[in-house]
Amino acid sequence: KDGKYYLIMSGCTGWAPNAGRSAVATSIWGPWKELSNPFVGDDSNTSFHSQSTYVLSVPGKAGQFIYMGDRWMPKNAIDGRYIWLPITFDGEQPVIRWQDSWKY
């Protein structure tokens, strides 16, 4: 976005979700500057019970992106699901807020 590279990621505790992490760089090779947890609001400490999977750019809408996170259910693996949420920016900081429904 705007000539910068962004990472949205989480810590690693196996199947359990973690607080999100984010970083920005002007080159894919770095150096990377770590930013804050991009998730805001209730359940932000578990990335809304997800782990980052992919960021999708919105076709035909430059500068708009969708966070895609997976929800693993180790006790019922067939019930794995995904959440998709819009990403906004506060300066360099990506921001992801829970929304029950939304559209671009």
A tleap script that builds the chain and sets N, CA, C and O, in Angstrom:
source leaprc.protein.ff14SB
mol = sequence {
  NLYS ASP GLY LYS TYR TYR LEU ILE MET SER
  GLY CYS THR GLY TRP ALA PRO ASN ALA GLY
  ARG SER ALA VAL ALA THR SER ILE TRP GLY
  PRO TRP LYS GLU LEU SER ASN PRO PHE VAL
  GLY ASP ASP SER ASN THR SER PHE HIE SER
  GLN SER THR TYR VAL LEU SER VAL PRO GLY
  LYS ALA GLY GLN PHE ILE TYR MET GLY ASP
  ARG TRP MET PRO LYS ASN ALA ILE ASP GLY
  ARG TYR ILE TRP LEU PRO ILE THR PHE ASP
  GLY GLU GLN PRO VAL ILE ARG TRP GLN ASP
  SER TRP LYS CTYR
}
set mol.1.N position { 0.855 -1.180 0.000 }
set mol.1.CA position { 0.000 0.000 0.000 }
set mol.1.C position { 0.892 1.231 0.000 }
set mol.1.O position { 1.824 1.329 0.798 }
set mol.2.N position { 0.608 2.161 -0.889 }
set mol.2.CA position { 1.362 3.421 -0.960 }
set mol.2.C position { 2.868 3.196 -1.006 }
set mol.2.O position { 3.624 3.932 -0.372 }
set mol.3.N position { 3.311 2.182 -1.753 }
set mol.3.CA position { 4.741 1.916 -1.916 }
set mol.3.C position { 5.399 1.223 -0.737 }
set mol.3.O position { 6.626 1.142 -0.680 }
set mol.4.N position { 4.612 0.721 0.204 }
set mol.4.CA position { 5.165 0.030 1.375 }
set mol.4.C position { 4.656 -1.401 1.419 }
set mol.4.O position { 3.607 -1.734 0.866 }
set mol.5.N position { 5.430 -2.227 2.091 }
set mol.5.CA position { 5.060 -3.624 2.306 }
set mol.5.C position { 4.568 -3.781 3.739 }
set mol.5.O position { 5.127 -3.185 4.660 }
set mol.6.N position { 3.536 -4.570 3.924 }
set mol.6.CA position { 2.959 -4.791 5.249 }
set mol.6.C position { 2.891 -6.278 5.546 }
set mol.6.O position { 2.664 -7.100 4.659 }
set mol.7.N position { 3.093 -6.604 6.816 }
set mol.7.CA position { 2.888 -7.962 7.315 }
set mol.7.C position { 1.793 -7.927 8.368 }
set mol.7.O position { 1.767 -7.037 9.219 }
set mol.8.N position { 0.894 -8.892 8.310 }
set mol.8.CA position { -0.058 -9.128 9.391 }
set mol.8.C position { 0.147 -10.575 9.786 }
set mol.8.O position { 0.007 -11.482 8.965 }
set mol.9.N position { 0.481 -10.785 11.052 }
set mol.9.CA position { 0.857 -12.117 11.502 }
set mol.9.C position { 0.442 -12.298 12.954 }
set mol.9.O position { -0.157 -11.409 13.558 }
set mol.10.N position { 0.766 -13.452 13.500 }
set mol.10.CA position { 0.489 -13.708 14.911 }
set mol.10.C position { 1.607 -14.544 15.487 }
set mol.10.O position { 2.461 -15.055 14.762 }
set mol.11.N position { 1.591 -14.677 16.806 }
set mol.11.CA position { 2.551 -15.543 17.464 }
set mol.11.C position { 2.229 -16.999 17.147 }
set mol.11.O position { 1.317 -17.286 16.372 }
set mol.12.N position { 2.968 -17.899 17.740 }
set mol.12.CA position { 2.788 -19.316 17.420 }
set mol.12.C position { 2.600 -20.126 18.704 }
set mol.12.O position { 3.540 -20.306 19.479 }
set mol.13.N position { 1.394 -20.603 18.914 }
set mol.13.CA position { 1.128 -21.493 20.047 }
set mol.13.C position { 0.332 -22.701 19.562 }
set mol.13.O position { -0.652 -23.099 20.186 }
set mol.14.N position { 0.764 -23.271 18.455 }
set mol.14.CA position { 0.049 -24.419 17.912 }
set mol.14.C position { -1.275 -24.000 17.318 }
set mol.14.O position { -1.329 -23.092 16.488 }
set mol.15.N position { -2.350 -24.656 17.738 }
set mol.15.CA position { -3.677 -24.386 17.188 }
set mol.15.C position { -4.344 -23.157 17.805 }
set mol.15.O position { -5.327 -22.652 17.265 }
set mol.16.N position { -3.822 -22.677 18.921 }
set mol.16.CA position { -4.491 -21.600 19.646 }
set mol.16.C position { -4.223 -20.244 18.997 }
set mol.16.O position { -3.091 -19.969 18.598 }
set mol.17.N position { -5.248 -19.391 18.884 }
set mol.17.CA position { -5.034 -18.052 18.335 }
set mol.17.C position { -4.278 -17.163 19.319 }
set mol.17.O position { -4.307 -17.387 20.529 }
set mol.18.N position { -3.611 -16.163 18.785 }
set mol.18.CA position { -2.789 -15.230 19.553 }
set mol.18.C position { -3.158 -13.800 19.197 }
set mol.18.O position { -3.937 -13.544 18.279 }
set mol.19.N position { -2.584 -12.891 19.940 }
set mol.19.CA position { -2.704 -11.477 19.560 }
set mol.19.C position { -2.003 -11.279 18.219 }
set mol.19.O position { -0.991 -11.922 17.940 }
set mol.20.N position { -2.543 -10.391 17.397 }
set mol.20.CA position { -1.951 -10.119 16.098 }
set mol.20.C position { -0.702 -9.271 16.217 }
set mol.20.O position { -0.455 -8.610 17.225 }
set mol.21.N position { 0.067 -9.316 15.161 }
set mol.21.CA position { 1.266 -8.488 15.039 }
set mol.21.C position { 1.257 -7.880 13.642 }
set mol.21.O position { 0.649 -8.426 12.722 }
set mol.22.N position { 1.925 -6.765 13.496 }
set mol.22.CA position { 2.030 -6.147 12.173 }
set mol.22.C position { 3.384 -5.468 12.043 }
set mol.22.O position { 4.025 -5.118 13.034 }
set mol.23.N position { 3.802 -5.292 10.793 }
set mol.23.CA position { 5.092 -4.651 10.510 }
set mol.23.C position { 5.003 -3.976 9.153 }
set mol.23.O position { 4.142 -4.311 8.339 }
set mol.24.N position { 5.888 -3.033 8.915 }
set mol.24.CA position { 5.929 -2.283 7.663 }
set mol.24.C position { 7.380 -2.109 7.229 }
set mol.24.O position { 8.279 -2.016 8.064 }
set mol.25.N position { 7.600 -2.066 5.911 }
set mol.25.CA position { 8.938 -1.826 5.359 }
set mol.25.C position { 8.787 -1.176 3.990 }
set mol.25.O position { 7.757 -1.335 3.335 }
set mol.26.N position { 9.804 -0.450 3.559 }
set mol.26.CA position { 9.785 0.134 2.218 }
set mol.26.C position { 10.368 -0.827 1.192 }
set mol.26.O position { 10.246 -0.596 -0.010 }
set mol.27.N position { 11.002 -1.906 1.653 }
set mol.27.CA position { 11.529 -2.955 0.787 }
set mol.27.C position { 11.103 -4.305 1.331 }
set mol.27.O position { 11.043 -4.491 2.546 }
set mol.28.N position { 10.810 -5.233 0.466 }
set mol.28.CA position { 10.439 -6.576 0.918 }
set mol.28.C position { 11.568 -7.203 1.736 }
set mol.28.O position { 11.327 -8.083 2.562 }
set mol.29.N position { 12.782 -6.755 1.506 }
set mol.29.CA position { 13.958 -7.282 2.212 }
set mol.29.C position { 14.194 -6.591 3.554 }
set mol.29.O position { 15.092 -6.975 4.304 }
set mol.30.N position { 13.397 -5.583 3.852 }
set mol.30.CA position { 13.556 -4.879 5.130 }
set mol.30.C position { 14.435 -3.665 4.965 }
set mol.30.O position { 14.822 -3.302 3.854 }
set mol.31.N position { 14.746 -3.040 6.083 }
set mol.31.CA position { 14.423 -3.469 7.444 }
set mol.31.C position { 12.926 -3.293 7.725 }
set mol.31.O position { 12.273 -2.395 7.192 }
set mol.32.N position { 12.409 -4.177 8.577 }
set mol.32.CA position { 11.002 -4.157 8.967 }
set mol.32.C position { 10.841 -3.439 10.295 }
set mol.32.O position { 11.615 -3.655 11.228 }
set mol.33.N position { 9.836 -2.588 10.373 }
set mol.33.CA position { 9.519 -1.893 11.622 }
set mol.33.C position { 8.265 -2.538 12.197 }
set mol.33.O position { 7.211 -2.551 11.561 }
set mol.34.N position { 8.391 -3.072 13.406 }
set mol.34.CA position { 7.229 -3.702 14.036 }
set mol.34.C position { 6.251 -2.626 14.490 }
set mol.34.O position { 6.639 -1.612 15.071 }
set mol.35.N position { 4.983 -2.868 14.212 }
set mol.35.CA position { 3.898 -1.972 14.597 }
set mol.35.C position { 3.099 -2.633 15.723 }
set mol.35.O position { 3.563 -3.597 16.333 }
set mol.36.N position { 1.926 -2.126 15.990 }
set mol.36.CA position { 1.065 -2.651 17.051 }
set mol.36.C position { 0.197 -3.802 16.543 }
set mol.36.O position { 0.176 -4.123 15.355 }
set mol.37.N position { -0.514 -4.404 17.485 }
set mol.37.CA position { -1.531 -5.390 17.156 }
set mol.37.C position { -2.558 -4.698 16.261 }
set mol.37.O position { -3.142 -3.697 16.677 }
set mol.38.N position { -2.801 -5.201 15.036 }
set mol.38.CA position { -3.754 -4.520 14.159 }
set mol.38.C position { -5.216 -4.741 14.553 }
set mol.38.O position { -6.100 -4.036 14.066 }
set mol.39.N position { -5.476 -5.712 15.427 }
set mol.39.CA position { -6.848 -6.020 15.831 }
set mol.39.C position { -7.274 -5.100 16.959 }
set mol.39.O position { -6.540 -4.911 17.930 }
set mol.40.N position { -8.463 -4.528 16.828 }
set mol.40.CA position { -8.948 -3.534 17.777 }
set mol.40.C position { -10.320 -3.973 18.290 }
set mol.40.O position { -11.180 -4.381 17.510 }
set mol.41.N position { -10.516 -3.886 19.609 }
set mol.41.CA position { -11.816 -4.182 20.193 }
set mol.41.C position { -11.819 -5.494 20.963 }
set mol.41.O position { -10.772 -6.082 21.235 }
set mol.42.N position { -13.030 -5.938 21.308 }
set mol.42.CA position { -13.188 -7.190 22.045 }
set mol.42.C position { -12.548 -8.335 21.270 }
set mol.42.O position { -12.665 -8.407 20.047 }
set mol.43.N position { -11.877 -9.222 21.978 }
set mol.43.CA position { -11.211 -10.396 21.405 }
set mol.43.C position { -10.029 -10.050 20.508 }
set mol.43.O position { -9.574 -10.897 19.740 }
set mol.44.N position { -9.525 -8.826 20.591 }
set mol.44.CA position { -8.355 -8.466 19.794 }
set mol.44.C position { -7.113 -9.243 20.248 }
set mol.44.O position { -6.176 -9.426 19.471 }
set mol.45.N position { -7.109 -9.697 21.501 }
set mol.45.CA position { -5.958 -10.451 22.006 }
set mol.45.C position { -5.884 -11.863 21.423 }
set mol.45.O position { -4.895 -12.567 21.624 }
set mol.46.N position { -6.926 -12.275 20.702 }
set mol.46.CA position { -6.899 -13.568 19.999 }
set mol.46.C position { -7.127 -13.376 18.496 }
set mol.46.O position { -7.508 -14.321 17.804 }
set mol.47.N position { -6.902 -12.180 17.995 }
set mol.47.CA position { -7.133 -11.889 16.570 }
set mol.47.C position { -8.531 -12.337 16.148 }
set mol.47.O position { -8.726 -12.898 15.069 }
set mol.48.N position { -9.503 -12.072 17.034 }
set mol.48.CA position { -10.896 -12.483 16.829 }
set mol.48.C position { -10.993 -13.997 16.640 }
set mol.48.O position { -11.745 -14.489 15.800 }
set mol.49.N position { -10.220 -14.711 17.436 }
set mol.49.CA position { -10.189 -16.187 17.425 }
set mol.49.C position { -9.747 -16.735 16.073 }
set mol.49.O position { -10.303 -17.712 15.571 }
set mol.50.N position { -8.730 -16.083 15.487 }
set mol.50.CA position { -8.232 -16.528 14.184 }
set mol.50.C position { -6.716 -16.409 14.132 }
set mol.50.O position { -6.079 -15.844 15.021 }
set mol.51.N position { -6.167 -16.956 13.069 }
set mol.51.CA position { -4.750 -16.769 12.749 }
set mol.51.C position { -4.693 -16.282 11.311 }
set mol.51.O position { -5.451 -16.745 10.459 }
set mol.52.N position { -3.786 -15.341 11.046 }
set mol.52.CA position { -3.742 -14.744 9.711 }
set mol.52.C position { -3.427 -15.797 8.654 }
set mol.52.O position { -2.549 -16.643 8.824 }
set mol.53.N position { -4.175 -15.711 7.557 }
set mol.53.CA position { -4.006 -16.624 6.439 }
set mol.53.C position { -3.563 -15.886 5.188 }
set mol.53.O position { -2.639 -16.317 4.499 }
set mol.54.N position { -4.228 -14.766 4.895 }
set mol.54.CA position { -3.989 -14.086 3.628 }
set mol.54.C position { -4.569 -12.684 3.699 }
set mol.54.O position { -5.517 -12.437 4.445 }
set mol.55.N position { -4.006 -11.772 2.932 }
set mol.55.CA position { -4.591 -10.444 2.740 }
set mol.55.C position { -4.934 -10.328 1.267 }
set mol.55.O position { -4.071 -10.466 0.399 }
set mol.56.N position { -6.193 -10.074 1.001 }
set mol.56.CA position { -6.709 -9.996 -0.358 }
set mol.56.C position { -6.906 -8.536 -0.739 }
set mol.56.O position { -7.584 -7.793 -0.030 }
set mol.57.N position { -6.313 -8.121 -1.863 }
set mol.57.CA position { -6.606 -6.768 -2.352 }
set mol.57.C position { -7.961 -6.821 -3.052 }
set mol.57.O position { -8.276 -7.790 -3.743 }
set mol.58.N position { -8.748 -5.785 -2.868 }
set mol.58.CA position { -10.103 -5.756 -3.414 }
set mol.58.C position { -10.022 -5.387 -4.896 }
set mol.58.O position { -9.581 -4.291 -5.241 }
set mol.59.N position { -10.447 -6.302 -5.771 }
set mol.59.CA position { -10.382 -6.013 -7.209 }
set mol.59.C position { -11.170 -4.752 -7.559 }
set mol.59.O position { -12.319 -4.581 -7.151 }
set mol.60.N position { -10.527 -3.880 -8.321 }
set mol.60.CA position { -11.191 -2.660 -8.755 }
set mol.60.C position { -11.257 -1.559 -7.720 }
set mol.60.O position { -11.823 -0.498 -7.983 }
set mol.61.N position { -10.682 -1.793 -6.530 }
set mol.61.CA position { -10.723 -0.785 -5.466 }
set mol.61.C position { -9.303 -0.617 -4.909 }
set mol.61.O position { -8.935 -1.243 -3.915 }
set mol.62.N position { -8.537 0.217 -5.551 }
set mol.62.CA position { -7.134 0.420 -5.173 }
set mol.62.C position { -7.011 0.842 -3.715 }
set mol.62.O position { -7.768 1.686 -3.234 }
set mol.63.N position { -6.047 0.246 -3.019 }
set mol.63.CA position { -5.775 0.608 -1.634 }
set mol.63.C position { -6.740 0.030 -0.623 }
set mol.63.O position { -6.701 0.411 0.547 }
set mol.64.N position { -7.622 -0.895 -1.046 }
set mol.64.CA position { -8.549 -1.529 -0.108 }
set mol.64.C position { -8.225 -3.018 -0.020 }
set mol.64.O position { -7.977 -3.686 -1.024 }
set mol.65.N position { -8.236 -3.522 1.236 }
set mol.65.CA position { -7.765 -4.877 1.495 }
set mol.65.C position { -8.682 -5.598 2.472 }
set mol.65.O position { -9.371 -4.979 3.283 }
set mol.66.N position { -8.671 -6.924 2.371 }
set mol.66.CA position { -9.477 -7.770 3.247 }
set mol.66.C position { -8.548 -8.734 3.986 }
set mol.66.O position { -7.733 -9.423 3.372 }
set mol.67.N position { -8.685 -8.771 5.304 }
set mol.67.CA position { -7.980 -9.742 6.141 }
set mol.67.C position { -8.725 -11.066 6.071 }
set mol.67.O position { -9.944 -11.108 6.234 }
set mol.68.N position { -8.002 -12.132 5.832 }
set mol.68.CA position { -8.571 -13.471 5.852 }
set mol.68.C position { -7.858 -14.248 6.954 }
set mol.68.O position { -6.637 -14.400 6.925 }
set mol.69.N position { -8.622 -14.736 7.920 }
set mol.69.CA position { -8.045 -15.484 9.035 }
set mol.69.C position { -8.712 -16.836 9.166 }
set mol.69.O position { -9.915 -16.969 8.941 }
set mol.70.N position { -7.929 -17.839 9.531 }
set mol.70.CA position { -8.515 -19.161 9.706 }
set mol.70.C position { -8.777 -19.432 11.180 }
set mol.70.O position { -8.061 -18.959 12.062 }
set mol.71.N position { -9.814 -20.199 11.412 }
set mol.71.CA position { -10.187 -20.631 12.762 }
set mol.71.C position { -10.112 -22.156 12.802 }
set mol.71.O position { -10.974 -22.853 12.268 }
set mol.72.N position { -9.076 -22.644 13.439 }
set mol.72.CA position { -8.896 -24.087 13.558 }
set mol.72.C position { -9.636 -24.600 14.774 }
set mol.72.O position { -9.616 -23.971 15.832 }
set mol.73.N position { -10.279 -25.721 14.631 }
set mol.73.CA position { -11.004 -26.372 15.717 }
set mol.73.C position { -10.406 -27.765 15.913 }
set mol.73.O position { -10.919 -28.737 15.359 }
set mol.74.N position { -9.328 -27.875 16.693 }
set mol.74.CA position { -8.633 -29.160 16.799 }
set mol.74.C position { -9.512 -30.309 17.279 }
set mol.74.O position { -9.259 -31.460 16.923 }
set mol.75.N position { -10.533 -30.026 18.075 }
set mol.75.CA position { -11.405 -31.104 18.551 }
set mol.75.C position { -12.434 -31.506 17.504 }
set mol.75.O position { -13.078 -32.548 17.632 }
set mol.76.N position { -12.592 -30.683 16.465 }
set mol.76.CA position { -13.531 -30.976 15.387 }
set mol.76.C position { -12.960 -30.363 14.107 }
set mol.76.O position { -13.475 -29.361 13.611 }
set mol.77.N position { -11.896 -30.967 13.577 }
set mol.77.CA position { -11.134 -30.378 12.466 }
set mol.77.C position { -11.986 -30.081 11.235 }
set mol.77.O position { -11.669 -29.164 10.478 }
set mol.78.N position { -13.042 -30.827 11.025 }
set mol.78.CA position { -13.907 -30.589 9.867 }
set mol.78.C position { -14.650 -29.254 10.004 }
set mol.78.O position { -15.196 -28.755 9.020 }
set mol.79.N position { -14.677 -28.669 11.209 }
set mol.79.CA position { -15.377 -27.420 11.472 }
set mol.79.C position { -14.455 -26.207 11.387 }
set mol.79.O position { -14.784 -25.150 11.926 }
set mol.80.N position { -13.306 -26.336 10.721 }
set mol.80.CA position { -12.430 -25.181 10.525 }
set mol.80.C position { -13.138 -24.148 9.662 }
set mol.80.O position { -13.810 -24.497 8.692 }
set mol.81.N position { -12.989 -22.883 10.014 }
set mol.81.CA position { -13.683 -21.817 9.290 }
set mol.81.C position { -12.741 -20.656 9.002 }
set mol.81.O position { -11.585 -20.654 9.424 }
set mol.82.N position { -13.256 -19.675 8.281 }
set mol.82.CA position { -12.499 -18.469 7.971 }
set mol.82.C position { -13.304 -17.239 8.369 }
set mol.82.O position { -14.535 -17.261 8.386 }
set mol.83.N position { -12.587 -16.170 8.686 }
set mol.83.CA position { -13.226 -14.870 8.846 }
set mol.83.C position { -12.592 -13.917 7.838 }
set mol.83.O position { -11.393 -13.992 7.570 }
set mol.84.N position { -13.383 -13.050 7.301 }
set mol.84.CA position { -12.933 -12.024 6.377 }
set mol.84.C position { -13.383 -10.678 6.935 }
set mol.84.O position { -14.563 -10.477 7.224 }
set mol.85.N position { -12.433 -9.765 7.081 }
set mol.85.CA position { -12.740 -8.440 7.621 }
set mol.85.C position { -11.982 -7.368 6.837 }
set mol.85.O position { -10.861 -7.610 6.389 }
set mol.86.N position { -12.578 -6.195 6.668 }
set mol.86.CA position { -11.879 -5.119 5.965 }
set mol.86.C position { -10.717 -4.579 6.806 }
set mol.86.O position { -10.780 -4.530 8.034 }
set mol.87.N position { -9.674 -4.184 6.110 }
set mol.87.CA position { -8.510 -3.561 6.752 }
set mol.87.C position { -8.550 -2.074 6.427 }
set mol.87.O position { -8.672 -1.681 5.267 }
set mol.88.N position { -8.445 -1.251 7.472 }
set mol.88.CA position { -8.284 0.187 7.277 }
set mol.88.C position { -6.893 0.549 7.780 }
set mol.88.O position { -6.186 -0.303 8.318 }
set mol.89.N position { -6.502 1.785 7.613 }
set mol.89.CA position { -5.175 2.222 8.061 }
set mol.89.C position { -5.300 3.498 8.867 }
set mol.89.O position { -6.069 4.398 8.530 }
set mol.90.N position { -4.524 3.554 9.940 }
set mol.90.CA position { -4.357 4.762 10.731 }
set mol.90.C position { -2.890 5.140 10.567 }
set mol.90.O position { -2.034 4.671 11.317 }
set mol.91.N position { -2.601 6.000 9.573 }
set mol.91.CA position { -1.208 6.244 9.200 }
set mol.91.C position { -0.643 4.958 8.614 }
set mol.91.O position { -1.211 4.396 7.677 }
set mol.92.N position { 0.474 4.494 9.164 }
set mol.92.CA position { 1.067 3.227 8.714 }
set mol.92.C position { 0.421 2.010 9.361 }
set mol.92.O position { 0.602 0.891 8.880 }
set mol.93.N position { -0.316 2.204 10.425 }
set mol.93.CA position { -0.847 1.081 11.202 }
set mol.93.C position { -2.082 0.466 10.545 }
set mol.93.O position { -3.105 1.138 10.418 }
set mol.94.N position { -2.004 -0.818 10.121 }
set mol.94.CA position { -3.227 -1.480 9.679 }
set mol.94.C position { -4.159 -1.691 10.867 }
set mol.94.O position { -3.706 -1.970 11.977 }
set mol.95.N position { -5.462 -1.556 10.629 }
set mol.95.CA position { -6.460 -1.677 11.683 }
set mol.95.C position { -7.552 -2.638 11.213 }
set mol.95.O position { -8.105 -2.496 10.122 }
set mol.96.N position { -7.846 -3.624 12.071 }
set mol.96.CA position { -8.890 -4.600 11.762 }
set mol.96.C position { -9.862 -4.607 12.931 }
set mol.96.O position { -9.489 -4.911 14.064 }
set mol.97.N position { -11.106 -4.268 12.643 }
set mol.97.CA position { -12.154 -4.248 13.663 }
set mol.97.C position { -13.186 -5.315 13.334 }
set mol.97.O position { -13.474 -5.572 12.165 }
set mol.98.N position { -13.745 -5.939 14.376 }
set mol.98.CA position { -14.792 -6.924 14.139 }
set mol.98.C position { -16.034 -6.235 13.602 }
set mol.98.O position { -16.441 -5.182 14.094 }
set mol.99.N position { -16.628 -6.842 12.588 }
set mol.99.CA position { -17.901 -6.362 12.043 }
set mol.99.C position { -18.741 -7.599 11.742 }
set mol.99.O position { -18.278 -8.513 11.059 }
set mol.100.N position { -19.966 -7.633 12.246 }
set mol.100.CA position { -20.845 -8.762 11.984 }
set mol.100.C position { -21.182 -8.872 10.504 }
set mol.100.O position { -21.348 -9.975 9.983 }
set mol.101.N position { -21.284 -7.747 9.833 }
set mol.101.CA position { -21.499 -7.745 8.389 }
set mol.101.C position { -20.903 -6.462 7.833 }
set mol.101.O position { -20.798 -5.459 8.539 }
set mol.102.N position { -20.518 -6.499 6.580 }
set mol.102.CA position { -19.928 -5.343 5.918 }
set mol.102.C position { -19.894 -5.611 4.423 }
set mol.102.O position { -20.071 -6.748 3.985 }
set mol.103.N position { -19.667 -4.564 3.641 }
set mol.103.CA position { -19.438 -4.721 2.210 }
set mol.103.C position { -18.673 -3.515 1.706 }
set mol.103.O position { -18.768 -2.421 2.261 }
set mol.104.N position { -17.914 -3.734 0.642 }
set mol.104.CA position { -17.170 -2.640 0.027 }
set mol.104.C position { -18.003 -2.022 -1.046 }
set mol.104.O position { -17.566 -1.074 -1.699 }
savepdb mol mol.pdb
quit
